[in-house]
């Protein structure tokens, strides 16, 4: 019997694919854009969902302008929320807050607080 006529010809009868899981994740340093190493030269581990949030921020909301005005900070919040839409829609995270602020002249900081749905714990990711 051809595949198109068998039980799998009915797409509704197919099981939905599993959400991609990452067994081990490496801690990424936003400032250097490199994975962090411990004293022995081994990679530092981090939660896979937190790493996915960091990568979504890195690619979905690239670096902020050097000098942040109030309008720029609001635009950054919107960019960050847009970058995280995929993870929220997938059900991997629930964003609780997005903060953008100036720590000193010419230097902005960002922090995303979220609930990791796989563990149920609150976590945060910050970047300079």
ROFIGU-557623 format. One line per field, with one value per residue: residue number from 1; residue in three letters; x, y, z of N, C-alpha, C in turn. Coordinates in pm, 1 decimal, decimal comma. Example, Ala and Ser with C-alpha at 12.3 -4.5 7.8 and 13.67 -1.06 7.14 Angstrom:
seq	[1  2]
type	[ALA  SER]
n.east	[1319,0  1285,0]
n.north	[-569,0  -225,0]
n.up	[780,0  708,0]
ca.east	[1230,0  1367,0]
ca.north	[-450,0  -106,0]
ca.up	[780,0  714,0]
c.east	[1320,0  1290,0]
c.north	[-330,0  3,0]
c.up	[780,0  787,0]
# end
This chain:
seq	[1  2  3  4  5  6  7  8  9  10  11  12  13  14  15  16  17  18  19  20  21  22  23  24  25  26  27  28  29  30  31  32  33  34  35  36  37  38  39  40  41  42  43  44  45  46  47  48  49  50  51  52  53  54  55  56  57  58  59  60  61  62  63  64  65  66  67  68  69  70  71  72  73  74  75  76  77  78  79  80  81  82  83  84  85  86  87  88  89  90  91  92  93  94  95  96  97  98  99  100  101  102  103  104  105  106  107  108  109  110  111  112  113  114  115  116  117  118  119  120  121  122  123  124  125  126  127  128]
type	[UNK  UNK  UNK  UNK  UNK  UNK  UNK  UNK  UNK  UNK  UNK  UNK  UNK  UNK  UNK  UNK  UNK  UNK  UNK  UNK  UNK  UNK  UNK  UNK  UNK  UNK  UNK  UNK  UNK  UNK  UNK  UNK  UNK  UNK  UNK  UNK  UNK  UNK  UNK  UNK  UNK  UNK  UNK  UNK  UNK  UNK  UNK  UNK  UNK  UNK  UNK  UNK  UNK  UNK  UNK  UNK  UNK  UNK  UNK  UNK  UNK  UNK  UNK  UNK  UNK  UNK  UNK  UNK  UNK  UNK  UNK  UNK  UNK  UNK  UNK  UNK  UNK  UNK  UNK  UNK  UNK  UNK  UNK  UNK  UNK  UNK  UNK  UNK  UNK  UNK  UNK  UNK  UNK  UNK  UNK  UNK  UNK  UNK  UNK  UNK  UNK  UNK  UNK  UNK  UNK  UNK  UNK  UNK  UNK  UNK  UNK  UNK  UNK  UNK  UNK  UNK  UNK  UNK  UNK  UNK  UNK  UNK  UNK  UNK  UNK  UNK  UNK  UNK]
n.east	[85,1  66,4  236,4  89,3  -169,9  -199,8  -231,4  -108,4  -183,7  -376,4  -337,3  -425,3  -426,3  -169,8  81,6  167,4  477,3  748,8  851,2  1151,5  1426,0  1710,0  1976,1  2208,9  2342,4  2555,2  2701,3  2667,2  2849,0  2744,2  2892,5  3149,9  3071,4  3123,4  3148,6  3148,8  3423,0  3529,2  3760,3  3909,2  3905,9  3681,1  3353,7  3108,3  2803,1  2456,6  2106,7  1903,9  1677,7  1718,2  1943,8  1832,2  1669,8  1866,4  1995,1  1783,6  1753,2  2002,7  1998,3  1746,4  1707,8  1928,7  2229,2  2179,0  2150,0  2428,2  2380,3  2106,2  1781,1  1465,1  1271,7  1419,9  1465,5  1207,7  1159,1  1352,4  1249,2  1021,0  1142,8  1276,0  1060,5  936,8  1138,1  1117,5  876,2  841,1  933,2  752,7  509,5  548,6  533,5  743,3  841,4  728,8  709,3  787,4  889,6  1048,1  1327,7  1493,1  1761,4  1975,3  2295,7  2512,8  2642,5  2619,3  2602,2  2395,1  2174,3  2011,8  1748,8  1576,5  1315,0  1174,2  948,3  1046,3  894,1  945,3  1065,9  928,7  1034,2  1137,7  1349,9  1627,0  1775,6  2047,0  2201,0  2476,9]
n.north	[-116,3  219,2  491,6  729,5  642,9  501,6  474,5  711,7  901,4  1062,7  1352,4  1452,6  1238,2  1192,0  1193,2  1487,0  1658,3  1636,8  1899,8  2062,6  1965,5  2054,0  1886,1  1971,8  2286,3  2561,6  2828,8  3155,5  3449,3  3770,8  4006,6  3936,2  3767,1  3497,0  3152,8  3076,4  2968,7  2743,7  2727,3  2502,1  2491,5  2389,1  2402,1  2618,8  2523,8  2595,8  2662,2  2527,4  2659,2  2922,2  2975,9  2968,1  3192,9  3392,0  3362,5  3424,8  3693,6  3788,3  3755,1  3843,1  4092,7  4298,4  4471,4  4764,8  5121,1  5339,6  5570,8  5612,3  5728,5  5812,9  5732,6  5552,7  5353,2  5251,6  5154,3  4953,8  4778,6  4692,4  4565,0  4357,0  4215,6  4135,8  3969,4  3756,3  3637,5  3390,3  3195,0  3237,0  3180,5  2913,5  2810,9  2782,7  2978,1  3233,3  3566,0  3789,1  4042,0  4312,4  4500,8  4802,1  5017,6  5300,5  5266,5  5426,5  5720,4  5671,6  5396,1  5129,5  4895,8  4575,8  4364,6  4062,4  3910,3  3598,6  3316,4  2992,7  2749,4  2476,4  2412,7  2560,2  2761,7  3097,0  3296,5  3496,8  3694,8  3889,8  4159,2  4358,8]
n.up	[0,0  -91,4  68,9  81,5  94,4  321,6  683,4  752,2  572,1  661,5  802,9  1043,5  1208,8  1276,6  1528,9  1714,8  1670,0  1904,7  2126,9  2066,5  2255,8  2446,4  2568,6  2705,7  2775,0  2701,8  2885,4  2777,5  2722,8  2701,0  2666,9  2565,1  2367,6  2364,1  2470,5  2817,4  3022,1  3280,3  3563,3  3500,9  3229,7  3114,5  2964,3  3101,5  3236,0  3162,7  3202,1  2946,7  2842,2  2926,6  2776,6  2521,8  2537,1  2561,3  2311,3  2140,3  2204,5  2121,1  1840,8  1760,3  1871,0  1814,5  1926,4  2123,6  2047,5  2113,2  2273,1  2474,1  2455,1  2608,9  2426,5  2273,0  2462,7  2505,0  2249,6  2242,7  2439,8  2305,2  2083,0  2214,3  2328,4  2089,5  1985,8  2158,3  2106,9  1971,4  2158,3  2363,2  2236,7  2180,8  2429,1  2599,2  2770,2  3001,1  2991,4  3244,3  3302,8  3128,3  3125,8  3052,1  3082,3  3159,4  3273,6  3303,9  3142,7  2798,6  2817,3  2806,8  2968,0  2983,7  3097,3  3115,8  3272,6  3336,8  3342,2  3344,7  3174,1  3167,6  3406,7  3590,6  3736,1  3819,9  3621,3  3504,9  3247,3  3163,6  2989,3  2880,7]
ca.east	[0,0  147,4  237,0  -15,0  -301,0  -198,1  -285,7  -45,6  -236,7  -459,5  -244,1  -479,0  -402,2  -29,0  111,9  240,4  619,2  792,3  923,4  1294,5  1491,1  1855,3  2016,7  2313,4  2364,7  2674,1  2675,2  2714,8  2878,4  2700,7  2995,0  3255,1  3006,8  3190,2  3106,5  3233,1  3499,7  3562,0  3904,0  3972,3  3895,7  3558,0  3243,0  3016,4  2668,6  2345,9  1977,1  1884,2  1577,4  1783,7  2030,2  1745,6  1630,4  1983,0  2016,9  1674,7  1787,2  2120,7  1967,8  1620,3  1717,6  2071,9  2275,5  2111,2  2237,1  2518,0  2314,7  1965,0  1681,8  1345,9  1208,4  1503,1  1443,8  1077,7  1177,5  1427,3  1154,4  938,4  1227,6  1300,2  935,3  918,7  1236,0  1078,2  742,5  846,2  945,0  628,0  406,3  579,4  503,3  867,4  859,4  630,0  786,3  728,4  929,3  1158,0  1379,6  1601,5  1799,2  2111,4  2373,0  2592,9  2635,9  2667,9  2599,2  2262,8  2166,0  1882,4  1723,7  1448,7  1276,6  1075,7  923,9  1082,3  779,9  989,0  1100,0  836,4  1111,8  1165,9  1488,6  1649,9  1889,3  2088,0  2310,5  2521,7]
ca.north	[0,0  340,4  570,9  831,5  583,7  430,3  548,4  842,8  996,7  1152,5  1429,7  1474,2  1120,5  1186,7  1258,6  1612,3  1640,5  1684,5  2025,7  2037,1  1982,1  2058,4  1822,9  2047,4  2417,9  2631,8  2967,5  3252,0  3580,9  3870,7  4108,6  3883,2  3683,7  3366,7  3065,4  3091,7  2852,1  2743,0  2729,2  2385,3  2500,2  2325,2  2494,5  2637,6  2485,0  2681,7  2607,4  2535,0  2760,7  3051,8  2994,9  3000,0  3332,9  3473,5  3358,6  3500,4  3835,8  3820,6  3762,3  3912,0  4232,2  4327,4  4572,4  4894,5  5234,1  5376,7  5666,6  5576,4  5825,1  5744,2  5668,7  5437,3  5247,2  5190,0  5078,3  4832,5  4688,7  4633,0  4473,1  4239,1  4138,6  4074,0  3860,9  3644,3  3590,4  3247,8  3114,5  3252,1  3107,9  2771,0  2771,5  2756,6  3079,2  3338,9  3686,2  3864,3  4182,8  4351,1  4628,7  4865,6  5137,8  5351,7  5253,5  5550,1  5785,1  5591,7  5252,0  5078,4  4758,4  4512,8  4244,3  3995,4  3813,0  3509,1  3188,5  2879,4  2658,7  2338,1  2392,9  2636,1  2857,4  3227,8  3315,7  3624,2  3704,8  4029,8  4185,5  4498,0]
ca.up	[0,0  -93,6  192,5  76,1  118,1  449,0  796,6  765,3  475,4  740,8  885,1  1177,6  1291,6  1312,4  1656,6  1698,8  1702,8  2034,9  2130,9  2068,3  2385,2  2441,8  2693,9  2773,4  2714,3  2750,3  2925,0  2680,2  2778,2  2603,4  2644,1  2478,6  2265,8  2367,5  2579,1  2935,8  3064,9  3422,6  3592,7  3439,8  3084,8  3068,9  2944,8  3213,8  3194,1  3198,7  3164,5  2802,0  2809,5  2943,3  2661,0  2408,6  2554,5  2527,9  2166,7  2078,2  2221,7  2040,1  1698,6  1736,5  1917,5  1818,8  2022,9  2130,6  2015,1  2223,2  2361,1  2483,3  2499,8  2658,7  2311,0  2237,8  2561,7  2475,6  2125,6  2280,1  2506,8  2199,8  2007,0  2298,1  2333,2  1957,6  1972,4  2244,0  2070,3  1937,3  2279,7  2437,5  2162,0  2195,1  2566,2  2671,2  2874,3  3022,9  3024,4  3354,9  3289,7  3040,3  3174,9  2977,9  3155,2  3143,8  3396,7  3303,6  3011,8  2686,5  2844,9  2840,0  3016,8  2961,1  3176,0  3090,6  3374,9  3278,6  3408,9  3259,9  3185,7  3187,3  3547,3  3673,7  3816,2  3764,2  3583,9  3438,0  3158,1  3152,4  2898,0  2880,7]
c.east	[90,1  131,4  121,9  -154,1  -308,6  -253,1  -227,2  -90,4  -328,8  -367,3  -295,8  -455,0  -255,9  -7,2  189,3  385,9  650,6  861,2  1071,5  1350,7  1642,2  1904,7  2119,1  2329,7  2486,6  2639,7  2744,9  2735,1  2843,9  2812,7  3101,6  3200,3  3078,5  3131,4  3202,8  3300,3  3524,2  3713,6  3978,2  3964,7  3772,5  3449,5  3155,5  2876,2  2566,8  2217,4  1953,9  1782,6  1636,5  1876,7  1947,9  1698,0  1746,3  2006,8  1907,4  1701,1  1903,8  2085,7  1841,8  1620,6  1864,7  2104,0  2203,4  2205,6  2317,7  2452,1  2164,0  1880,8  1563,5  1274,5  1286,5  1479,8  1310,7  1086,5  1252,0  1335,9  1067,7  1017,9  1251,8  1175,3  908,2  1013,5  1194,5  942,6  741,1  851,7  818,0  518,2  425,0  542,7  626,9  886,9  734,4  709,1  714,5  769,2  1044,8  1202,0  1495,1  1633,7  1941,8  2182,7  2466,7  2588,8  2695,8  2665,1  2459,6  2270,2  2024,4  1870,3  1584,3  1427,0  1164,2  1057,9  954,1  973,1  822,7  1023,4  1001,7  905,2  1128,2  1314,5  1503,2  1775,3  1920,0  2195,8  2346,4  2475,2]
c.north	[123,2  419,1  670,4  774,9  509,3  516,3  688,2  942,1  1097,4  1229,5  1450,3  1355,1  1106,9  1250,0  1387,8  1590,6  1696,6  1818,9  1992,1  2060,1  1979,0  1998,9  1902,5  2180,0  2481,5  2776,0  3061,9  3386,7  3685,2  3968,2  4059,7  3803,7  3549,2  3283,9  3080,8  2958,8  2860,5  2738,7  2613,3  2386,9  2431,9  2431,4  2499,8  2606,8  2589,8  2613,9  2629,5  2642,4  2899,5  3079,4  3030,3  3145,2  3423,9  3477,1  3434,9  3650,3  3875,4  3841,1  3842,8  4057,4  4266,5  4444,8  4706,4  5005,5  5276,5  5472,9  5641,1  5693,4  5745,8  5671,3  5544,4  5321,7  5176,8  5105,7  4948,1  4732,7  4617,5  4532,8  4344,1  4153,4  4068,5  3956,4  3736,9  3584,0  3440,3  3157,9  3121,3  3170,7  2956,7  2719,7  2739,9  2852,9  3165,3  3460,3  3760,8  4011,4  4197,6  4489,3  4675,0  4995,0  5178,8  5334,1  5372,1  5605,1  5694,9  5442,4  5209,7  4934,7  4707,9  4388,2  4191,7  3896,0  3729,2  3386,0  3079,6  2773,7  2512,9  2310,0  2461,2  2741,7  2990,0  3241,4  3453,6  3614,2  3853,3  4041,2  4333,0  4569,4]
c.up	[0,0  36,8  194,9  102,8  250,9  561,4  810,6  658,9  544,0  835,3  1027,2  1268,1  1332,8  1448,9  1631,6  1738,0  1840,7  2021,6  2142,0  2207,8  2366,0  2573,2  2774,0  2701,0  2778,8  2781,3  2828,2  2748,0  2672,2  2568,7  2546,3  2361,3  2250,2  2481,0  2695,5  2970,7  3214,6  3439,6  3526,4  3287,1  3027,8  3050,7  3068,7  3162,2  3235,0  3153,5  3015,4  2762,9  2824,0  2825,2  2537,3  2415,6  2515,3  2376,9  2092,3  2089,6  2132,0  1893,9  1669,3  1777,6  1928,9  1910,5  2008,8  2085,2  2137,3  2322,0  2358,0  2532,1  2553,1  2544,9  2268,1  2333,9  2538,3  2349,0  2154,5  2349,4  2403,3  2116,4  2084,8  2306,0  2200,8  1938,4  2051,3  2208,2  2042,0  2059,8  2363,3  2369,7  2174,6  2333,9  2647,8  2787,9  2887,6  3070,3  3136,2  3352,0  3192,8  3086,1  3087,3  3051,6  3121,4  3276,1  3414,1  3161,5  2904,1  2709,6  2888,4  2888,1  2995,1  3048,4  3141,0  3203,2  3316,5  3365,6  3307,6  3277,9  3207,0  3333,3  3641,3  3758,6  3742,8  3736,0  3522,8  3352,0  3144,5  3048,5  2901,9  2755,4]
# end
